[in-house]
Amino acid sequence: MNQALTQIKILVEDFQKQESAFLHPDYSEQQVREDFINKFFVALGWDVTHVTQKNPYEQEVKIENKVKTGASHRRADYAFFIAPNFHDVKFFVEAKKPSRNLCNADDYFQTIRYGWNKGTPLAMLTDFEELHILDCRYKPDIQTALERKIVSYHYTDYANEEIFAKIFYLFSRNAVANNSLERFADTLPKPRKKNLTGFQNLLGLKSVDEAFLELLDEYRETLAKAFKKHNQQLISEELTEAVQRTIDRLVFIRFLEDKQIEEQQVLNYRAQPSAWKAFIAHCKSLEPKYNGLVFKPHRIIDSKEFVPPDDNLFAGICDELSDPTSPYDFDQIPISILGSIYERFLGKVVHATPKQAKVEDKPEFRKAGGVYYTPEYIVRYIVSETVGKILNPELPLEKENEGGVEHKFHLEKGDKVGLYKLELKSPEEISQLSFADIACGSGSFLIEIYSQLLDHHTKYYNAFPEKAKKGETEIRDGKIVLSLKKKQEILLNNIYGVDIDFQATEVTQLSLYLKLLEDVTMNDAFQFSLLKEKILPDLRFNIVCGNSLVDNDINGLFAEEEKEKLKPMNFSDAFPKIIKQGGFDAIVGNPPWIDIKGMDPSVVDYYFKKYSTVENRMNIYAVFIQIALSLLKREGTLGYITPSSYTTQSSYKQLRELLLLKYSFTKLIRLPDNVFKNVIAESIISILENTSKKNDVTEVFVYDAKKKIDTIVSDETSIHHFIQQENWKQDEEKVINLFVNGKEKHLITKIKHNTKSLALFCEFSLGITPYDKYKGHTKSQIKNREFHSTKKENITFKPLLNGGNITRYFVRWDGKEW
């Protein structure tokens, strides 16, 4: 700190000597940034001027030089990251020229808005003369923005050792790397909740995803009632679809406006004779340019028979979404955050009665207790360990001096020790790869796959610029970036998804379109329109609505109405080229967690007959594991987060045997029980390869059940060890627990060898359901001929004990038999 303080004192002295000149209106923001603010953060240990971090895609400080255009807000002047995570901003700094009075609502609101939309707890507003630290935990509100100041300092304070220490240990590079900002934010007081209503009053300590989800829910309720009021003939499914498409279009247009790809128009809808008609006309004008699903003519809202909602009501929604003082900045909200918002949004539907409409939880989510979207750090980890390893495979080196490699490293992994290199796969090789999520929901895993593919291609072309073909890249701000056409090509070539919910497939396409357009400029869009090319590719054959578990072989097994609800799908029909080539290179995701006890018995019977691993009281996620592995190419990779029950419970014995016999476990990560918000669940990440090599080493992480994590690394609170898959053993009496370390295994062995067990007088099961593979039969079933065996004499009965029959010292049987 002392060295930093010395540098800061020099800056303070320089400013003080010519203070009047620096406070003159002619002294610009750009000048103060170069003369003082840049040097201020260099003193704090940040490589602001990129002296060492030359790679433009791996720099911890990103400087924005764009100017304000029209009514659009530019991006924050400085964004700070900590390597190797260049996705998540740690904090923003907004710079102003010294002659400006920083203590004003507009500048505070703008700065807080940057931080809140990106999920950073603090932000800084400075002109060097003053430094204001602002609280970004609250939903931005220009009326209360000035209340969000935590502390402010005058430049003369910087030379004070005690005051500078507070700044240094909060914002220096090393402090931020050690989570100083998060720890400081935890000490700040929580807000008092306000009992307010209405769209603009969703105040309080809420993250952008929570607040925006509430807003969308309110819009959905309002639009559903308004649509139903004038269109009584619309049934539940039609209302859900119409409201979904309306909201999708509004969000997408606002995204285009805040990204400065399109001029602002939503704010002007009210000025037209009819806000709804202005909206529909605007969508119609965008359809030829953007193609895609979003602006395609919709059978309900674009039909002549549709009676629009009350114009003032619809204009109010549009005004709020596009107001310059809106807390939502679609240029800043990460696409992954929008995905998580939509994941929960999809858990509800519009339920229509003959005269009314209301929004309700979908039955399947109501039974499950809600929608639990996968945290972003888990999505990123799974994709990195599957798709990422395919894009950058580890190749063994024989010699230290082998050339032509992007990165060399020594690897120690169990018994696997040696020198390795990371290889960058070429765009030509990648174009032949296919990656999928066969229960894609809102598309969060597919968005991350697409993001890593874009990063990889950008990295490759920067390493080998001569390999780029005409039209694949362009130079922007001195950097090689992918062209819009290349981004389209990657999306169509590599990304595939399936979901039984049509709404989900629509939202997935919307999310992928947003990711495609993330860095597109207005000039890009203009150039495409000149060439009469579509900006958005048609994803109908990439993102398919269907049932991944139910094949077209159900003809005759279900009534036509039931069949329609099941949405059967054959993968060879949906993705003929991929299946013909052997399958997908990687499948990732978070498959549905649904116990079969709550499912339609006829569907469960279908699963028992079709899938070899289905037994007893299993959960549907296990069937997804089996079908996903069967869809992989040889050497393909599966990455799933599921309940951990399949590793230990008897209902998954056949699944475990299949996995250990035919596939290879690369990694197993037993996560804490609190990774899903507001739910306790024992979950595990499994990374498997479609290979039966028995000498492979499995890397195992075990986190404490109560630990809170936001990244997956080996640390002192987790068990981290390696096991040989060939040493795994199972029998009918026991299942080896994979998640114990050497000391624990020794203790278990000691207990088994040096103690006597109590005599077992009964057999244990998970409970009796109608779907047990080996069914027993009650006396009433036999009497009524409700049993499968044709030989009555072979049916035997046993006393049945429930949990309540067993006490600490004795058993009380109540006469039940099975």
C-alpha positions in Angstrom: 0.0 0.0 0.0 2.8 2.4 0.8 4.1 2.4 -2.8 0.6 3.1 -4.1 0.1 5.9 -1.6 3.4 7.5 -2.8 2.1 7.5 -6.4 -1.3 8.9 -5.3 0.4 11.7 -3.4 2.2 12.8 -6.6 -1.2 12.9 -8.4 -2.8 14.9 -5.6 0.1 17.4 -5.7 -0.1 17.8 -9.5 -3.9 18.4 -9.4 -3.5 20.9 -6.5 -0.9 22.9 -8.3 -3.2 23.6 -11.3 -6.6 23.1 -9.7 -8.2 26.1 -11.4 -7.2 24.9 -14.8 -8.5 21.4 -14.1 -11.8 22.7 -12.8 -12.3 24.9 -15.9 -15.2 23.6 -18.2 -12.7 23.3 -21.1 -10.8 20.6 -19.3 -12.6 17.5 -20.7 -13.5 14.1 -19.3 -11.1 12.4 -21.7 -8.2 14.6 -20.4 -8.9 13.9 -16.8 -9.1 10.2 -17.5 -5.6 10.2 -19.2 -4.0 12.6 -16.7 -5.4 11.3 -13.4 -8.0 8.6 -13.3 -6.0 6.0 -15.3 -3.0 6.6 -13.1 -5.1 6.4 -10.0 -6.1 2.9 -10.8 -2.6 1.9 -12.0 -1.5 2.9 -8.5 -4.1 0.5 -7.1 -2.5 -2.4 -9.1 -4.7 -2.4 -12.2 -3.2 -2.7 -15.7 -5.4 0.1 -17.0 -3.2 1.0 -20.0 -2.6 -2.7 -20.9 1.1 -2.7 -20.5 1.2 -6.4 -19.8 -2.3 -7.6 -20.8 -1.9 -7.2 -24.5 -4.5 -9.7 -25.6 -7.7 -7.6 -26.2 -9.9 -10.4 -25.0 -8.1 -11.1 -21.8 -7.8 -7.7 -20.1 -8.9 -7.0 -16.6 -9.7 -3.4 -17.3 -12.0 -2.6 -20.2 -12.2 1.1 -21.2 -15.2 2.4 -23.1 -14.6 5.3 -25.4 -18.1 5.5 -27.0 -19.9 8.8 -26.8 -23.5 9.4 -25.8 -25.8 9.1 -28.9 -29.2 10.7 -28.8 -31.2 9.5 -25.8 -29.2 6.3 -25.5 -26.9 5.8 -22.5 -23.4 4.7 -23.4 -21.6 1.9 -21.5 -19.7 2.7 -18.3 -16.3 4.2 -18.8 -14.4 1.5 -16.9 -15.3 -2.1 -16.2 -13.0 -4.2 -13.9 -12.6 -8.0 -14.1 -10.4 -10.6 -12.4 -8.7 -13.1 -14.6 -9.4 -15.7 -15.8 -13.1 -14.8 -15.4 -13.7 -12.1 -18.1 -17.4 -12.6 -18.1 -18.4 -11.2 -14.7 -17.7 -7.5 -13.9 -16.4 -6.9 -10.4 -17.2 -3.2 -10.5 -17.8 -0.2 -12.8 -16.3 3.3 -12.7 -18.1 6.2 -14.4 -15.9 9.2 -15.1 -16.9 12.9 -15.5 -15.0 16.1 -16.1 -14.0 17.9 -12.9 -16.0 21.0 -13.6 -19.2 19.0 -13.2 -21.0 18.7 -9.9 -21.0 14.9 -9.2 -23.7 15.0 -6.6 -26.7 14.9 -9.0 -29.5 12.4 -9.5 -28.8 11.8 -13.2 -25.1 10.8 -12.8 -25.9 8.7 -9.7 -28.8 6.9 -11.4 -26.7 6.2 -14.5 -23.8 4.7 -12.5 -26.1 2.6 -10.2 -27.9 1.4 -13.3 -24.7 0.0 -14.8 -23.9 -1.9 -11.6 -27.4 -3.2 -10.8 -28.0 -4.5 -14.3 -24.7 -6.5 -14.1 -25.2 -7.6 -10.5 -22.2 -5.8 -9.0 -22.8 -4.5 -5.4 -20.8 -1.3 -5.7 -19.8 1.3 -8.3 -17.7 4.4 -8.4 -18.4 7.8 -9.8 -15.4 10.1 -10.1 -13.9 13.1 -11.7 -10.7 12.7 -9.7 -11.5 15.9 -7.8 -14.1 13.8 -6.0 -14.7 10.0 -5.6 -18.2 8.8 -4.8 -18.9 5.1 -3.9 -22.4 4.1 -4.7 -24.6 1.2 -3.5 -25.9 -0.8 -6.5 -27.8 -3.4 -4.6 -31.1 -1.5 -4.9 -33.2 -1.3 -8.0 -32.3 2.0 -9.6 -34.7 4.8 -9.1 -33.9 8.4 -10.1 -36.0 9.7 -7.3 -33.9 8.0 -4.6 -30.6 7.8 -6.5 -28.9 10.4 -4.2 -29.7 8.2 -1.2 -27.5 5.5 -2.6 -24.2 7.2 -1.8 -22.1 5.2 0.7 -19.3 7.6 1.1 -17.5 10.3 -0.9 -14.0 11.7 -0.8 -12.3 14.9 -1.9 -9.0 14.5 -3.8 -7.1 16.0 -0.9 -8.3 13.0 1.2 -6.4 10.6 -1.0 -3.1 11.7 0.5 -4.4 10.8 4.0 -3.0 7.4 4.8 -6.0 6.3 6.9 -8.5 7.3 4.3 -6.5 6.0 1.4 -6.2 2.6 3.2 -10.0 2.3 3.0 -9.9 2.9 -0.7 -6.9 0.7 -1.3 -8.3 -2.3 0.6 -11.6 -2.0 -1.1 -10.7 -1.3 -4.8 -7.1 -2.4 -5.3 -6.6 -5.3 -7.7 -5.5 -7.8 -5.0 -8.3 -6.7 -2.6 -11.0 -7.2 -5.3 -9.5 -10.6 -6.3 -10.0 -11.6 -2.6 -13.7 -10.5 -2.7 -13.3 -7.3 -0.8 -16.4 -5.7 -2.6 -18.7 -8.6 -1.7 -17.5 -8.7 1.9 -18.0 -5.0 2.2 -21.5 -5.2 0.7 -22.4 -7.8 3.3 -21.7 -5.3 6.0 -24.1 -2.7 4.6 -27.6 -2.4 6.1 -30.5 -4.1 4.5 -33.3 -1.9 3.2 -36.7 -1.4 4.8 -39.4 -2.8 2.5 -41.9 -0.4 1.2 -45.6 -1.4 0.7 -46.0 0.0 -2.8 -47.9 -1.2 -5.8 -47.6 -0.7 -9.5 -45.0 -1.3 -12.2 -42.6 1.4 -11.1 -42.7 0.5 -7.4 -40.8 -2.8 -7.3 -38.2 -1.2 -5.0 -35.9 -2.7 -2.4 -33.0 -5.0 -2.3 -33.7 -7.0 -5.4 -31.4 -8.4 -8.1 -32.1 -7.5 -11.7 -33.4 -11.0 -12.4 -35.9 -11.0 -9.5 -37.2 -7.5 -10.2 -37.5 -8.0 -14.0 -39.3 -11.3 -13.5 -41.8 -9.6 -11.2 -42.3 -7.0 -13.9 -42.8 -9.6 -16.6 -45.2 -11.5 -14.4 -47.2 -8.3 -13.9 -47.2 -7.5 -17.6 -48.3 -11.1 -18.4 -51.3 -10.9 -15.9 -52.3 -7.5 -17.3 -52.1 -8.4 -20.9 -53.8 -11.8 -20.4 -56.8 -10.1 -18.8 -56.8 -7.4 -21.5 -56.6 -9.9 -24.3 -59.4 -12.1 -22.8 -61.7 -9.1 -22.2 -62.1 -8.4 -25.9 -61.4 -11.9 -27.2 -63.6 -14.2 -25.2 -63.0 -17.1 -27.7 -59.3 -17.5 -26.7 -58.6 -20.6 -24.6 -55.8 -21.0 -22.1 -53.1 -22.3 -24.6 -53.9 -19.5 -27.1 -53.8 -16.8 -24.4 -50.5 -18.1 -23.1 -49.0 -18.1 -26.6 -50.3 -14.7 -27.5 -49.1 -13.0 -24.3 -45.7 -14.8 -24.6 -45.1 -13.5 -28.2 -46.1 -10.0 -27.3 -43.7 -9.8 -24.4 -40.9 -11.5 -26.4 -41.3 -8.9 -29.1 -41.2 -6.0 -26.7 -38.1 -7.3 -24.9 -36.4 -8.0 -28.2 -37.1 -4.6 -29.6 -35.9 -2.9 -26.4 -32.7 -5.0 -26.6 -32.1 -3.7 -30.2 -32.7 -0.1 -29.1 -30.4 -0.2 -26.1 -27.7 -1.9 -28.2 -28.1 0.9 -30.6 -28.8 -1.6 -33.4 -32.2 0.1 -34.1 -33.5 3.6 -33.5 -35.8 4.1 -30.5 -39.4 3.7 -31.4 -41.1 2.0 -28.4 -41.2 5.2 -26.5 -43.0 6.8 -29.4 -45.8 4.3 -29.7 -48.1 6.4 -27.4 -47.8 9.4 -29.8 -49.4 7.3 -32.6 -53.2 7.1 -33.0 -53.0 3.6 -31.6 -50.0 2.3 -29.6 -51.0 -1.3 -30.3 -51.2 -0.7 -34.1 -47.9 1.2 -34.0 -46.4 -1.8 -32.2 -47.8 -4.3 -34.8 -46.7 -2.2 -37.7 -43.2 -1.8 -36.2 -43.0 -5.6 -35.8 -44.1 -6.1 -39.4 -41.4 -3.7 -40.7 -38.7 -5.6 -38.7 -39.8 -9.1 -39.9 -38.2 -8.9 -43.4 -34.9 -7.7 -41.8 -34.7 -10.0 -38.8 -36.5 -13.1 -40.0 -36.4 -15.6 -37.1 -39.4 -16.5 -35.0 -39.9 -13.3 -33.0 -41.5 -11.2 -35.8 -43.0 -14.0 -37.9 -46.8 -13.3 -38.4 -48.6 -14.7 -35.4 -51.9 -16.5 -35.9 -53.5 -14.6 -33.0 -52.0 -11.2 -32.3 -51.4 -10.4 -36.0 -54.8 -11.6 -37.2 -57.4 -9.1 -38.4 -60.0 -10.7 -36.0 -57.9 -10.0 -32.9 -59.2 -7.1 -30.8 -56.3 -5.2 -29.2 -56.0 -4.3 -25.5 -56.9 -1.0 -24.1 -54.6 1.5 -25.8 -53.7 3.4 -22.7 -52.9 0.2 -20.8 -50.6 -1.1 -23.6 -48.9 2.3 -24.0 -48.2 2.4 -20.3 -46.3 -0.9 -20.5 -44.3 0.4 -23.5 -43.6 3.7 -21.8 -42.3 2.0 -18.8 -40.0 -0.4 -20.6 -38.5 2.4 -22.7 -38.4 5.3 -20.3 -34.9 6.8 -20.0 -35.3 6.5 -16.2 -36.2 2.8 -16.5 -33.9 0.8 -14.2 -33.5 -1.8 -17.0 -30.6 -1.4 -19.4 -30.8 -4.1 -22.0 -27.3 -3.2 -23.2 -26.0 -4.3 -19.8 -28.2 -7.2 -18.6 -26.2 -10.3 -19.4 -28.0 -12.7 -21.8 -27.5 -15.5 -19.3 -29.5 -13.4 -16.7 -32.3 -13.0 -19.2 -32.2 -16.7 -19.7 -32.7 -17.4 -16.0 -35.5 -14.9 -15.9 -37.3 -16.7 -18.7 -36.6 -20.1 -17.1 -38.8 -19.1 -14.2 -41.2 -17.2 -16.5 -41.9 -20.5 -18.3 -43.1 -22.1 -15.0 -46.4 -20.2 -15.4 -49.3 -20.3 -17.9 -52.4 -18.2 -18.5 -55.5 -20.1 -17.4 -58.7 -19.0 -19.1 -62.2 -19.4 -17.9 -65.2 -18.5 -20.1 -64.9 -14.8 -19.1 -61.7 -14.3 -17.2 -58.0 -15.0 -17.3 -55.4 -15.4 -14.6 -51.7 -16.6 -14.4 -51.0 -19.8 -12.6 -48.1 -22.1 -12.0 -47.9 -25.0 -14.4 -49.1 -28.2 -12.7 -45.8 -30.0 -13.0 -43.9 -27.0 -11.4 -46.6 -26.6 -8.7 -46.0 -30.2 -7.6 -42.3 -29.7 -7.7 -42.5 -26.6 -5.6 -41.5 -24.2 -8.3 -38.9 -23.7 -11.0 -35.3 -24.1 -10.0 -33.0 -22.6 -12.7 -29.3 -23.7 -12.8 -26.9 -21.2 -11.4 -24.7 -19.6 -14.1 -21.4 -20.8 -12.6 -22.6 -24.4 -12.8 -23.8 -23.9 -16.4 -20.4 -22.5 -17.3 -18.5 -25.2 -15.5 -20.4 -28.1 -17.2 -20.0 -26.5 -20.7 -16.3 -25.9 -20.1 -15.7 -29.5 -19.0 -17.5 -30.9 -22.1 -17.7 -28.5 -25.1 -14.7 -26.6 -23.8 -12.5 -29.7 -23.6 -13.6 -30.7 -27.2 -12.7 -27.3 -28.5 -9.3 -27.3 -26.6 -8.3 -30.9 -26.2 -5.4 -31.9 -23.9 -2.8 -33.7 -26.1 0.3 -35.4 -24.6 3.8 -34.2 -25.5 6.8 -36.4 -25.6 9.3 -33.5 -25.5 9.4 -30.2 -23.7 10.5 -28.3 -26.9 7.7 -29.6 -29.2 6.6 -26.5 -31.1 3.4 -25.1 -32.5 1.4 -25.3 -29.4 -0.8 -22.7 -27.9 -0.1 -23.6 -24.2 2.1 -26.1 -22.5 1.6 -27.5 -18.9 2.4 -30.3 -16.6 -0.5 -32.3 -15.6 -0.8 -34.5 -12.5 -4.1 -36.3 -12.3 -4.2 -39.5 -10.3 -1.7 -41.8 -12.0 -1.7 -39.6 -15.1 1.4 -37.4 -15.0 3.1 -35.8 -17.9 3.6 -32.8 -20.2 0.5 -31.7 -22.2 -0.5 -29.1 -24.6 -3.9 -27.4 -25.3 -4.8 -27.5 -28.9 -7.1 -24.9 -30.6 -9.4 -26.7 -32.9 -9.8 -24.9 -36.3 -13.1 -23.4 -37.4 -13.2 -26.1 -40.2 -13.0 -28.9 -37.6 -15.6 -27.2 -35.3 -18.1 -26.8 -38.2 -18.5 -30.6 -38.1 -19.3 -30.7 -34.4 -22.8 -30.7 -32.8 -23.7 -29.9 -29.2 -27.2 -30.3 -27.7 -29.4 -29.9 -24.6 -32.3 -32.3 -25.0 -34.4 -30.6 -22.2 -33.3 -27.1 -23.0 -35.8 -25.0 -21.1 -35.1 -21.3 -21.7 -31.7 -22.3 -23.3 -29.2 -21.3 -20.6 -26.9 -24.2 -21.4 -27.1 -23.5 -25.2 -26.4 -19.8 -24.6 -23.2 -20.8 -22.8 -22.2 -23.2 -25.5 -22.7 -20.5 -28.1 -20.8 -18.0 -26.0 -17.8 -20.4 -25.7 -17.9 -21.2 -29.4 -17.8 -17.4 -30.2 -14.9 -16.9 -27.8 -13.0 -19.8 -29.3 -13.4 -18.7 -32.9 -12.4 -15.1 -31.9 -9.3 -16.4 -30.1 -8.4 -18.6 -33.1 -8.6 -15.9 -35.6 -6.6 -13.5 -33.4 -3.9 -16.2 -33.1 -4.0 -17.1 -36.8 -5.5 -14.0 -38.7 -4.3 -15.4 -42.0 -6.6 -18.4 -41.6 -9.8 -16.2 -41.8 -11.7 -16.5 -45.0 -13.3 -13.4 -46.6 -16.3 -12.3 -44.7 -15.6 -14.3 -41.6 -14.0 -11.5 -39.6 -13.7 -7.7 -39.5 -11.6 -5.2 -37.6 -13.4 -3.1 -35.0 -11.6 -0.7 -32.5 -8.3 -2.4 -33.5 -9.6 -5.9 -32.7 -10.4 -8.9 -34.9 -14.0 -9.7 -34.3 -16.4 -12.2 -35.9 -18.7 -11.0 -38.6 -22.4 -11.3 -38.2 -22.5 -13.9 -41.0 -19.9 -16.1 -39.2 -21.9 -15.9 -36.0 -25.0 -17.0 -37.9 -23.0 -19.9 -39.4 -21.7 -21.1 -36.0 -25.2 -21.0 -34.5 -26.7 -23.0 -37.3 -23.8 -25.5 -37.5 -23.3 -26.3 -33.8 -26.3 -25.6 -31.6 -29.2 -28.0 -31.1 -32.0 -28.2 -28.5 -35.2 -30.1 -27.6 -38.0 -29.3 -25.2 -41.5 -30.6 -24.8 -42.8 -27.1 -24.0 -43.2 -25.0 -27.2 -42.9 -21.8 -25.1 -39.5 -23.0 -24.0 -38.3 -23.5 -27.6 -39.5 -20.1 -28.5 -37.7 -18.5 -25.6 -34.5 -20.5 -26.4 -34.5 -19.2 -29.9 -35.1 -15.6 -28.6 -32.2 -16.0 -26.1 -29.8 -17.3 -28.9 -30.9 -14.4 -31.1 -30.0 -12.0 -28.4 -26.6 -13.6 -28.0 -26.1 -13.5 -31.7 -26.8 -9.7 -31.7 -24.9 -8.9 -28.5 -22.1 -7.0 -30.2 -23.8 -6.2 -33.5 -23.8 -2.5 -34.5 -26.4 -0.5 -36.4 -24.0 -0.5 -39.4 -24.0 -4.3 -39.4 -27.7 -4.4 -39.5 -27.8 -1.7 -42.2 -25.3 -3.6 -44.4 -27.3 -6.8 -44.1 -30.5 -4.9 -45.1 -28.7 -3.5 -48.1 -27.7 -7.0 -49.2 -31.3 -8.1 -48.5 -30.1 -10.8 -46.2 -31.8 -11.9 -43.0 -30.1 -10.9 -39.8 -31.6 -13.8 -37.8 -31.2 -17.4 -39.0 -34.2 -19.8 -39.1 -33.7 -22.1 -36.0 -36.8 -24.3 -36.4 -34.6 -27.3 -37.3 -32.1 -26.6 -34.6 -34.5 -26.0 -31.7 -37.2 -28.6 -31.8 -40.4 -29.0 -29.8 -40.8 -32.6 -28.8 -40.6 -35.3 -26.1 -37.0 -36.6 -25.8 -38.1 -39.7 -23.9 -41.2 -40.7 -25.9 -40.6 -42.1 -29.4 -43.0 -42.3 -32.3 -43.4 -46.0 -31.4 -46.3 -45.2 -29.1 -48.9 -45.6 -31.8 -51.7 -47.7 -30.4 -50.5 -47.4 -26.8 -52.2 -44.0 -26.2 -55.4 -42.3 -27.3 -55.0 -39.6 -29.9 -55.5 -36.8 -27.4 -53.0 -38.2 -25.0 -50.5 -38.7 -27.8 -50.8 -35.1 -28.8 -50.0 -34.0 -25.3 -47.0 -36.4 -25.1 -45.5 -34.8 -28.3 -43.6 -38.0 -29.3 -40.4 -37.4 -31.3 -37.8 -39.5 -33.0 -34.3 -38.1 -32.9 -33.4 -39.6 -36.3 -36.4 -37.7 -37.8 -35.6 -34.5 -35.9 -31.9 -34.5 -36.5 -31.3 -37.0 -39.4 -27.9 -35.7 -40.4 -26.5 -35.8 -36.9 -27.8 -39.2 -36.0 -26.6 -40.6 -39.4 -23.1 -39.3 -38.5 -23.1 -41.2 -35.2 -24.8 -38.7 -32.8 -23.9 -35.5 -30.9 -20.4 -34.6 -29.8 -21.6 -33.3 -26.5 -24.9 -33.2 -24.6 -25.3 -31.0 -21.5 -28.0 -29.7 -19.3 -30.1 -30.0 -16.2 -32.8 -32.7 -17.0 -36.2 -32.6 -15.3 -36.2 -34.0 -11.7 -39.6 -35.7 -11.5 -40.4 -38.7 -9.3 -42.4 -41.3 -11.2 -44.9 -41.6 -8.4 -46.5 -38.3 -9.6 -46.7 -39.3 -13.3 -49.3 -40.8 -15.5 -49.2 -44.6 -14.9 -49.5 -45.3 -18.6 -46.5 -43.2 -19.4 -44.5 -44.8 -16.6 -45.4 -48.2 -18.0 -44.0 -47.0 -21.3 -40.7 -46.1 -19.6 -40.5 -49.4 -17.9 -40.9 -51.3 -21.2 -38.7 -49.0 -23.3 -35.7 -48.2 -21.1 -33.5 -50.9 -19.6 -32.4 -48.9 -16.5 -35.9 -48.0 -15.2 -36.7 -49.8 -12.0 -38.5 -49.4 -8.7 -39.0 -45.8 -7.5 -36.7 -44.0 -9.9 -36.8 -40.4 -11.0 -37.2 -39.3 -14.6 -33.7 -37.6 -14.7 -32.2 -41.1 -14.9 -34.0 -41.8 -18.1 -32.6 -38.6 -19.6 -29.1 -39.9 -18.6 -29.7 -43.1 -20.5 -31.2 -41.6 -23.7 -28.6 -38.8 -23.7 -25.7 -41.3 -23.6 -27.3 -43.3 -26.4 -27.3 -40.1 -28.6 -23.6 -39.4 -28.2 -21.0 -40.1 -30.8 -18.2 -42.5 -29.9 -15.9 -40.5 -27.6 -18.7 -38.0 -27.1 -19.2 -36.3 -23.8 -22.2 -35.9 -21.4 -22.3 -33.2 -18.7 -25.4 -33.2 -16.4 -26.4 -31.8 -13.1 -28.8 -34.2 -11.4 -29.8 -35.5 -8.0 -27.0 -37.5 -6.4 -29.3 -40.4 -5.7 -28.3 -42.4 -8.8 -24.9 -43.0 -7.3 -26.2 -44.8 -4.2 -29.8 -45.8 -4.2 -31.1 -49.2 -5.2 -33.5 -47.9 -7.7 -30.6 -46.9 -9.9 -28.6 -50.1 -9.7 -29.2 -51.0 -13.4 -28.3 -47.5 -14.4 -25.0 -47.6 -12.5 -24.2 -51.0 -14.0 -24.8 -49.6 -17.5 -22.6 -46.5 -16.8 -19.7 -48.5 -15.3 -19.8 -51.1 -18.1 -20.1 -49.0 -21.2 -19.0 -45.4 -20.3 -16.2 -43.6 -18.6 -16.6 -41.1 -15.7 -14.3 -38.1 -16.1 -15.5 -36.0 -13.2 -18.0 -36.2 -10.3 -18.7 -33.1 -8.3 -20.9 -33.6 -5.2 -22.3 -30.0 -4.7 -23.5 -28.3 -1.5 -27.2 -28.8 -0.9 -28.0 -25.1 -1.4 -27.0 -24.5 -5.0 -30.6 -24.0 -6.0 -32.3 -20.9 -4.6 -34.9 -21.6 -1.8 -34.5 -25.4 -2.0 -32.3 -28.0 -0.4 -31.3 -30.7 -2.8 -28.5 -33.3 -2.9 -27.1 -32.7 -6.4 -24.1 -33.8 -8.4 -22.4 -32.9 -11.6 -21.5 -35.9 -13.8 -19.1 -35.7 -16.7 -19.0 -38.9 -18.7 -17.5 -40.0 -22.0 -19.0 -42.5 -24.5 -16.1 -44.9 -24.1 -15.6 -48.0 -22.0 -11.9 -47.5 -21.3 -11.4 -49.0 -17.8 -8.1 -47.4 -16.9 -9.5 -43.8 -16.9 -9.1 -41.8 -13.8 -12.2 -40.1 -12.3 -11.6 -36.8 -10.6 -14.0 -36.3 -7.6 -14.9 -33.2 -5.7 -17.0 -33.3 -2.5 -18.2 -30.1 -1.0 -19.6 -29.7 2.5 -23.4 -29.9 2.3 -23.8 -26.5 4.0 -21.1 -24.6 2.2 -22.0 -21.7 -0.1 -20.1 -21.6 -3.3 -20.1 -19.6 -6.5 -17.3 -21.4 -8.4 -16.1 -25.0 -8.5 -12.4 -25.3 -7.4 -10.4 -27.4 -5.1 -10.0 -25.7 -1.7 -9.6 -26.6 1.9 -13.4 -27.0 2.4 -13.8 -29.7 -0.3 -12.6 -33.2 -0.6 -10.6 -33.6 -3.8 -9.3 -37.0 -4.9 -8.9 -39.4 -7.8 -10.3 -42.9 -8.2 -9.9 -45.6 -10.7 -13.1 -46.6 -12.4 -12.0 -50.2 -12.7 -11.9 -50.4 -8.9 -15.5 -49.5 -8.4 -17.5 -52.4 -7.2 -21.2 -53.0 -6.5 -23.3 -55.9 -5.4 -26.9 -56.3 -4.3 -26.1 -55.7 -0.6 -24.2 -52.5 -0.8 -23.2 -49.6 -3.0 -19.8 -48.1 -2.6 -20.0 -44.4 -1.7 -17.8 -42.6 -4.2 -17.6 -39.5 -2.2 -15.4 -40.4 0.7 -11.7 -39.8 1.1 -9.0 -42.2 2.2 -9.4 -41.5 5.9 -13.1 -42.1 5.8 -12.7 -45.3 3.8 -10.3 -46.5 6.4 -12.8 -45.7 9.2 -15.6 -47.5 7.4 -13.4 -50.6 6.8 -12.5 -50.5 10.5 -16.1 -50.4 11.6 -17.0 -53.3 9.4 -14.2 -55.5 10.6 -14.3 -54.8 14.3 -18.0 -54.6 15.1 -21.0 -56.9 15.1 -24.1 -55.9 13.3 -27.6 -56.4 14.8 -29.5 -59.3 13.2 -31.7 -58.1 10.3 -35.2 -59.4 10.5 -36.6 -57.7 7.4 -35.8 -56.5 3.9 -35.7 -52.7 3.3 -37.1 -50.9 0.3 -37.8 -47.3 -0.8 -41.5 -48.0 -0.4 -44.2 -49.7 -2.4 -45.6 -47.9 -5.5 -47.7 -49.2 -8.4 -44.6 -49.0 -10.5 -42.2 -51.4 -8.7 -40.6 -53.6 -11.2 -41.2 -56.7 -9.1 -44.8 -56.2 -8.0 -46.4 -58.0 -5.1 -50.2 -58.4 -4.8 -52.6 -57.7 -2.0 -55.3 -60.2 -1.1 -57.9 -57.9 -2.6 -56.1 -57.8 -5.9 -56.1 -61.6 -6.1 -59.7 -61.7 -5.2 -60.6 -59.2 -7.9 -58.1 -60.8 -10.4 -56.0 -57.6 -10.5 -52.7 -59.3 -10.8 -50.3 -60.2 -13.6 -49.3 -63.8 -12.6 -51.3 -66.6 -14.1 -50.3 -69.0 -11.4 -52.1 -68.0 -8.2 -50.3 -70.6 -6.2 -46.9 -68.9 -6.8 -48.0 -65.7 -5.1 -46.7 -65.4 -1.6 -47.3 -62.8 1.1 -45.0 -61.2 3.6 -45.8 -59.0 6.6 -45.5 -55.3 5.7 -43.8 -52.9 8.1 -44.1 -49.2 7.7 -41.8 -46.7 9.4 -44.4 -46.1 12.1 -44.3 -49.8 13.1 -40.6 -49.7 14.1 -39.5 -48.1 17.3 -36.1 -47.9 19.0 -36.4 -51.2 20.9 -39.2 -53.2 19.4 -41.4 -53.7 16.3 -45.2 -53.5 16.4 -46.8 -55.3 13.3 -50.3 -54.2 12.6 -51.2 -57.2 10.4 -50.7 -55.7 6.9 -49.4 -58.0 4.2 -48.1 -57.6 0.7 
